[in-house]
Amino acid sequence: MGVKRTKVASPHRRPADRPARCVVITVSDSRGPKEDTSGETIARLLLRARHEVLARAWVPDEAPLIRRAVRAGLKRRAADVILLTGGTGVAPRDRTPEAVAPLLELDLPGFGEQFRALSARQVGSAAWLSRAGAGVCQGRLVIWLPGSPRAVKLAVSRLLIPELSHVLGLLQRL
């Protein structure tokens, strides 16, 4: 005879008192506002989950320009989250993790680990080539994702949105 288990609502999943306020940065040498399906996917998913997109930016795959865009996002006192898409692979121009790393006060390796585990179900062994990750800078959550719309959708819908209110509460942003 099996034990009946009652599903208990997780405190991690309770709605926030207010929406998270986000800045979305697309890192690409070839995509601007018109061609940016990944940045658009992030914005659409955040808005659908009742969060806010304060700003969008587009920068080429150049570490100093990426850092400058992140710093500009952090200057927005209202911003809770800085999300970057692109530049997380192993190609010579993919430098988003290196650009963001010096700004971080805290690394959150579990985000990238969990993303790669989920991604392996979609893309198989190629998942280990992703250098997606997350960390904390100036009390804000910073996340860098691949440039693929499919990867962005997976990360935002399965990892970020379910825990966003919880992590922002921990960072005392909510």
Number of C-alpha atoms within 10 A of each C-alpha: 3 4 5 6 6 6 6 6 8 7 10 14 13 13 13 15 9 11 18 24 19 27 25 26 24 30 32 20 14 10 18 16 12 7 10 18 18 25 27 18 17 24 23 16 16 21 15 10 14 13 19 19 20 17 15 19 17 21 21 18 21 18 20 15 15 26 19 15 23 23 15 13 24 20 11 14 8 14 20 26 25 27 22 34 26 28 31 23 19 11 9 8 15 20 21 27 22 14 19 24 16 10 16 17 12 15 14 15 12 12 19 21 16 16 24 25 15 18 20 14 10 14 12 12 12 11 17 17 12 19 22 28 25 25 21 19 21 14 18 22 23 26 24 28 30 24 23 15 19 14 23 25 18 16 25 22 16 14 16 16 17 16 18 23 23 19 16 18 14 11 15 11 18 15
